[in-house]
Amino acid sequence: MLNIAVVGAGYWGPNIIRNFYENPACCLTAVCDQDTDALNRLKEMYGPQFRYETDYSALLEDSQIQAIAVVTNIPSHLPLAKAALEAGKHVFVEKPLAMTAEDCRTLGQLAEKNSKTLMVGHTFVYNPAVRTLKDIVNSGELGDIYYFHSKRVNLGRVQTKFNALWSLAVHDISIVLYLFDELPTEVRAWGNAFITPGVEDVVFLNLTFPSGKLAHMHVSWLDPEKKRQVTLVGSRKMVVYDDVSLDQKIAIYDKGVDKILTDSTYPEYKDFSEFQLLVRSGNVTLPHLNFVEPLKVECQHFIDCATGKIDKPLSGWPEGEAVVRVLEAGQISLEQAGHPVEIVWPTLAKKR
Ligand SMILES: NC(=O)c1ccc[n+]([C@@H]2O[C@H](COP(=O)([O-])OP(=O)(O)OC[C@H]3O[C@@H](n4cnc5c(N)ncnc54)[C@H](O)[C@@H]3O)[C@@H](O)[C@H]2O)c1
């Protein structure tokens, strides 16, 4: 039984609190927020089921607490997670892991030195639909993957501190790095701040991968329709993942463009003119998904890592650092009106 505490009970914290509270493999011991209104809202729901603290040091000093989940605003991730690791706790941090890749590395190295779990809340890699997508990609059913395209748009929730790149594209970056198992070498981001000066409401992000694959992401909170969609186009098949759909989240399209050899008598003398391009439009398959709340899977994964049942988190600090490095490059490109920014990957950030 892992004793766990959560710091941060604002907009997102209550979701993490509910999942740890409901999980029988851990004991939610305390919740901390410096805002007493946030704590009072929780008290109305949970009563005396756990302790309520306004001072974070009370969590650090409690030797019964073995793990801390940091669900606070992004700039506070580094100091709060660092203090927790230094106090000998396992740490879960909401996405993105920190403000800079260097900060992610500092946390990662501290976790390794103290033999503690450090996991980042890349929620979508714990989403059964994304896991199914990954299985489809790995099975080779799609053939060679050509490109990834995603749309994460809605009207609201308008952010005033962190732009759409850091608030929304962070999810799609974590998805594409997980699916491709490859790190991009070039990033281009283009967008604009229409509502709050300096905070881009709409961002178009392009990633180029060494294998030639492309990724394009459109994120915005200024859009008439709620869309959470990923399209993957492969040489043999294509797949669409619609996160908003209740019963048809994934559709595999047997569609593609086939090259047919017009004269097979002398295959060794093939040149392009001997091929005919044939557009194939076959069946659509809707695989069955056993959908479980991604946060439930994510929280269980953290518990399993902290208690030693799983060796390394699926979204550990190297994955957290990789996502932040792409965000940093995207931010530079955004400030240069979409100018391409190269990413040079340090060896440690590469896949373990
Ligand atoms: N996974 C997702 O889909 C998802 C969605 C939304 C937000 N998030 C992430 O969750 C985190 C929190 O976002 P939010 O929207 O809930 O922010 P928020 O501002 O609504 O809430 C943050 C809370 O942390 C508290 N806090 C900050 N510093 C503190 C400290 N030192 N001690 C005690 N309390 C402190 C604040 O008082 C506030 O109540 C961010 O990292 C964000 O990126 C994740």
Ligand as a Chemical Component Dictionary entry (heavy atoms), coordinates in Angstrom:
data_LIG
# 
_chem_comp.id                   LIG 
_chem_comp.type                 NON-POLYMER 
_chem_comp.pdbx_formal_charge   0 
_chem_comp.three_letter_code    LIG 
# 
loop_
_chem_comp_atom.comp_id 
_chem_comp_atom.atom_id 
_chem_comp_atom.alt_atom_id 
_chem_comp_atom.type_symbol 
_chem_comp_atom.charge 
_chem_comp_atom.model_Cartn_x 
_chem_comp_atom.model_Cartn_y 
_chem_comp_atom.model_Cartn_z 
_chem_comp_atom.pdbx_ordinal 
LIG N1  N1  N 0  -3.350 15.922 -18.377 1  
LIG C1  C1  C 0  -4.204 16.849 -18.746 2  
LIG O1  O1  O 0  -5.059 16.636 -19.617 3  
LIG C2  C2  C 0  -4.167 18.192 -18.063 4  
LIG C3  C3  C 0  -5.233 19.097 -18.207 5  
LIG C4  C4  C 0  -5.150 20.331 -17.562 6  
LIG C5  C5  C 0  -4.020 20.659 -16.819 7  
LIG N2  N2  N 1  -3.008 19.769 -16.726 8  
LIG C6  C6  C 0  -1.774 20.108 -15.977 9  
LIG O2  O2  O 0  -2.082 20.136 -14.583 10 
LIG C7  C7  C 0  -1.262 21.119 -13.917 11 
LIG C8  C8  C 0  -2.147 22.090 -13.140 12 
LIG O3  O3  O 0  -2.960 22.777 -14.062 13 
LIG P1  P1  P 0  -4.309 23.475 -13.584 14 
LIG O4  O4  O 0  -4.999 23.901 -14.815 15 
LIG O5  O5  O -1 -5.008 22.600 -12.598 16 
LIG O6  O6  O 0  -3.716 24.758 -12.822 17 
LIG P2  P2  P 0  -4.482 25.647 -11.721 18 
LIG O7  O7  O 0  -3.773 26.953 -11.709 19 
LIG O8  O8  O 0  -5.955 25.610 -11.934 20 
LIG O9  O9  O 0  -4.208 24.887 -10.345 21 
LIG C9  C9  C 0  -2.930 24.841 -9.745  22 
LIG C10 C10 C 0  -3.131 24.770 -8.236  23 
LIG O10 O10 O 0  -1.855 24.578 -7.633  24 
LIG C11 C11 C 0  -1.809 25.362 -6.435  25 
LIG N3  N3  N 0  -0.397 25.614 -6.116  26 
LIG C12 C12 C 0  0.552  26.200 -6.906  27 
LIG N4  N4  N 0  1.743  26.229 -6.263  28 
LIG C13 C13 C 0  1.546  25.677 -5.043  29 
LIG C14 C14 C 0  2.391  25.413 -3.917  30 
LIG N5  N5  N 0  3.686  25.765 -3.925  31 
LIG N6  N6  N 0  1.860  24.818 -2.831  32 
LIG C15 C15 C 0  0.546  24.463 -2.802  33 
LIG N7  N7  N 0  -0.299 24.676 -3.844  34 
LIG C16 C16 C 0  0.185  25.271 -4.945  35 
LIG C17 C17 C 0  -2.587 26.634 -6.784  36 
LIG O11 O11 O 0  -3.041 27.281 -5.621  37 
LIG C18 C18 C 0  -3.717 26.075 -7.640  38 
LIG O12 O12 O 0  -4.872 25.767 -6.878  39 
LIG C19 C19 C 0  -0.419 21.780 -15.019 40 
LIG O13 O13 O 0  0.817  21.133 -15.085 41 
LIG C20 C20 C 0  -1.212 21.484 -16.297 42 
LIG O14 O14 O 0  -0.402 21.466 -17.453 43 
LIG C21 C21 C 0  -3.065 18.543 -17.301 44 
# 
loop_
_chem_comp_bond.comp_id 
_chem_comp_bond.atom_id_1 
_chem_comp_bond.atom_id_2 
_chem_comp_bond.value_order 
_chem_comp_bond.pdbx_ordinal 
LIG N1  C1  SING 1  
LIG C1  O1  DOUB 2  
LIG C1  C2  SING 3  
LIG C2  C3  SING 4  
LIG C2  C21 DOUB 5  
LIG C3  C4  DOUB 6  
LIG C4  C5  SING 7  
LIG C5  N2  DOUB 8  
LIG N2  C6  SING 9  
LIG N2  C21 SING 10 
LIG C6  O2  SING 11 
LIG C6  C20 SING 12 
LIG O2  C7  SING 13 
LIG C7  C8  SING 14 
LIG C7  C19 SING 15 
LIG C8  O3  SING 16 
LIG O3  P1  SING 17 
LIG P1  O4  DOUB 18 
LIG P1  O5  SING 19 
LIG P1  O6  SING 20 
LIG O6  P2  SING 21 
LIG P2  O7  DOUB 22 
LIG P2  O8  SING 23 
LIG P2  O9  SING 24 
LIG O9  C9  SING 25 
LIG C9  C10 SING 26 
LIG C10 O10 SING 27 
LIG C10 C18 SING 28 
LIG O10 C11 SING 29 
LIG C11 N3  SING 30 
LIG C11 C17 SING 31 
LIG N3  C12 SING 32 
LIG N3  C16 SING 33 
LIG C12 N4  DOUB 34 
LIG N4  C13 SING 35 
LIG C13 C14 SING 36 
LIG C13 C16 DOUB 37 
LIG C14 N5  SING 38 
LIG C14 N6  DOUB 39 
LIG N6  C15 SING 40 
LIG C15 N7  DOUB 41 
LIG N7  C16 SING 42 
LIG C17 O11 SING 43 
LIG C17 C18 SING 44 
LIG C18 O12 SING 45 
LIG C19 O13 SING 46 
LIG C19 C20 SING 47 
LIG C20 O14 SING 48 
# 
